[in-house]
Amino acid sequence: MEADAKMTYYPDLSPYEYFKSDEKMLNVGWLDAGHDFPRGPLAPEFVDALLELNEDVQNQTRGLHWCVFCKGAFEDVPNPHRSSGGAAVGSAEIHAVGADGVRYSAPTLVIHYVTEHEYQPPEAFVAAVLYTADVKL
């Protein structure tokens, strides 16, 4: 994919439809340069929980998505949960389920968006990631 190509965009908390799924899910973090997104600080525990969930990705694809904001491809981000010290992003999804049973799907690039572009996902998704990774604040 070329660096100026658009990423698939879905508004946060819209119904998931990227792949066929038997589970109802909501989209989070399917960002694109043509759409504003909320920014702000997030707890380090949330970022760590995202990295932990990146160990069990869903809907792995063959291609690699580029970041539409900084025009870079991100094959690896630092990840203390892997013996290699890095985690691939840009070609799969992170799924999280909240305590209320609501399921969420985010592209693995959400890790980059949060850490490098200050993307602030919806609170319900943050809570679901922490709950799925079993992180206690």
N, C-alpha and C positions, 0 to 999 in steps of 0.2 A: 504494500500500500504506500502510495506517495505521501510525503509529509504534509502536503496541502489538502489531502483527501479528508472528507468529513467523517467523523465518527457517527455511528448510529446514535441518534438522540431520542431519549424518552424522558418526559418530565418526571421528576421525583414523585413517587407514590402512585404512578399510573399503572394500569394492569400490565403485567409481564407478557410479552408476545414474541421475543426474539427467537426462541426455539419453542417447539411444541412441548407442552408440559402437562402431566396429569395433575400437578399441584397448582393451585392458584397462588400467584406470587405478585409482589409489587416491585416496580423498578426503582432503583436508587443509583445515582452516580453515572448515569448514561449521558455524560456531558458533551457539549459541542460548543465551539467558539462563537456560534451565532446566537447563543442563549446565555443570559446572565445566570449566575448561581450564587447561593449564599456563601459567605466566607466568614471564618472566625476560628478561634482556637479550639482545640479538642484535647481531651485528657490523653496523656501518653498511654494509658491502659487501653484506650480504644484502638490506637494505632497498633499496639502490640497484639490485641485480639484480632484485628484484621490480618496481620501477618500470620498469626496462628491458623486462622481459617483458610489462608492461602495454601496451606499444606494439604487441603482436601478440596481442590477446585472442582467445579462442575462445568459441563458443556465445553470441554477443551476443543479448540479449533486448531487448524494447521497454520493459519496466518497470524500475523502480529499486528495489532493496532498501534498506531502512533499517537502520541499526545498532540492534540490539535492546538494546544496553547503554547508549548515550547518547541514544537516540531521535532521532537526526539522519539526514538523507539526505545522502549525500556524492557530489555530482556531480563534484567536482574535488578532488584532493589535489595539493600541489606536486610537480612532476616535472621535473627538469632535463633529461630526455631529449626533451622536447617544446619546440618553438619557442614555444608558447603559455605554457609554464611550469606547466601543470596537466594532470592526467590524470583521466579519468572513471573512477569505481569504482561498483560496486553493480549492474551490469547485464550482466556477462560473467564469463568464467573465465580464469584463468592456468593454462597447462599447462607442466609441466616434466618433463624426462626425465633420470634419473640416469645416471651412467657405467655402471651395471649394467643399463641398459635399462628399469628400472621407471619407469612414467609416473604422474604425479600431476596432479590437478585441484583447484584452489582458486578460490573466488569472488574477484573482484577486490577485494572488501571486506577480504580478508586483509591488504592494505596498511594499511588503517585499523586493523584489529585489532592488528596488530604495532606500529604506531607510537603508537596512542592508548590501547590497552588491555593492552599488554605481552604479547600472546599469543605463546607460544613454540611454534612448530610442531615436529614431529618432526625430529630431526637428518637423517634420510634425505631429507626434503623440502628442508631448508636446503641440503644438498649438491647436490641435483638442480637447485635454482634457480640456485645458483652455477655449476654445470656447464653448464646450458642457456644462461645468459647469458655463459658463458666468462669468469668472474671468477676471478682467481687471488689467494688470500689471502697 
